[in-house]
Amino acid sequence: MQEISRLRQELDHLHQEMVTLFQKRLEIAEAIWRLKNKDQIPLQDPQREAEILSQIVARARNSDEQDILRNWMYSTLELTKEHVKKRLE
């Protein structure tokens, strides 16, 4: 039981780090969108999103991780766009 508790604490720590990193990602994405909006550049860039997904999937250790990482990053991109659009309205 102590091992489970220790591992859960590790996960809790990772969750906190993930939240901090995601918040930073939202801030940077919002700054990029503000610049794009100012310079009248299309806000969405499907080619860039495809590059990001490819980079993330390339880090997978096996085929199962490829699907998980692709879905995770796709969701991250969608949530980021949704958040930024609301903030810029």
C-alpha positions as CSV (number, residue, x, y, z in Angstrom):
1,M,0.0,0.0,0.0
2,Q,2.9,2.4,0.7
3,E,4.1,1.9,-2.9
4,I,0.7,2.9,-4.3
5,S,0.6,5.9,-2.1
6,R,4.1,6.9,-3.2
7,L,3.2,6.5,-6.9
8,R,0.0,8.5,-6.4
9,Q,2.0,11.3,-4.9
10,E,4.2,11.2,-8.0
11,L,1.2,11.5,-10.2
12,D,-0.2,14.4,-8.1
13,H,3.1,16.2,-8.6
14,L,3.1,15.5,-12.4
15,H,-0.5,16.8,-12.6
16,Q,0.6,20.1,-11.0
17,E,3.4,20.4,-13.5
18,M,1.1,19.7,-16.3
19,V,-1.4,22.3,-15.2
20,T,1.4,24.9,-14.9
21,L,2.7,24.0,-18.4
22,F,-0.8,24.1,-19.9
23,Q,-1.4,27.5,-18.4
24,K,1.8,28.7,-19.9
25,R,0.8,27.2,-23.3
26,L,-2.5,29.1,-23.1
27,E,-0.7,32.4,-22.4
28,I,1.8,31.9,-25.3
29,A,-1.0,30.8,-27.7
30,E,-3.0,33.9,-26.8
31,A,0.0,36.2,-27.4
32,I,0.5,34.5,-30.8
33,W,-3.1,35.0,-31.8
34,R,-3.1,38.6,-30.7
35,L,-0.1,39.2,-33.0
36,K,-1.7,37.3,-35.8
37,N,-4.9,39.3,-35.4
38,K,-3.0,42.6,-35.4
39,D,-1.1,41.6,-38.5
40,Q,-4.2,40.2,-40.2
41,I,-2.7,36.7,-40.4
42,P,-5.2,33.8,-40.4
43,L,-5.6,32.7,-36.8
44,Q,-5.6,29.0,-37.6
45,D,-2.7,27.3,-39.3
46,P,-3.6,23.6,-40.2
47,Q,0.0,23.0,-41.5
48,R,1.5,24.1,-38.2
49,E,-1.0,21.9,-36.3
50,A,0.0,19.0,-38.4
51,E,3.7,19.7,-37.7
52,I,2.9,19.8,-34.0
53,L,1.0,16.5,-34.1
54,S,3.9,14.8,-36.1
55,Q,6.5,16.1,-33.6
56,I,4.5,14.7,-30.7
57,V,3.8,11.4,-32.3
58,A,7.4,11.0,-33.1
59,R,8.2,10.9,-29.4
60,A,6.1,7.9,-28.8
61,R,7.8,4.8,-27.6
62,N,5.4,2.4,-29.3
63,S,2.3,2.3,-31.6
64,D,-0.1,2.4,-28.6
65,E,1.5,5.6,-27.4
66,Q,1.3,7.1,-30.9
67,D,-2.5,7.1,-30.7
68,I,-2.6,8.3,-27.1
69,L,-0.2,11.2,-27.8
70,R,-1.9,12.2,-31.0
71,N,-5.3,12.3,-29.3
72,W,-3.9,14.1,-26.3
73,M,-2.2,16.8,-28.4
74,Y,-5.2,17.1,-30.8
75,S,-7.4,17.8,-27.7
76,T,-4.9,20.2,-26.3
77,L,-4.9,22.2,-29.6
78,E,-8.7,22.2,-29.8
79,L,-9.0,23.4,-26.1
80,T,-6.4,26.0,-26.7
81,K,-8.2,27.4,-29.8
82,E,-11.5,27.4,-27.9
83,H,-10.0,29.2,-25.0
84,V,-8.2,31.8,-27.1
85,K,-11.2,32.5,-29.3
86,K,-13.3,33.2,-26.2
87,R,-10.6,35.5,-24.7
88,L,-10.3,37.5,-28.0
89,E,-14.0,38.0,-28.6
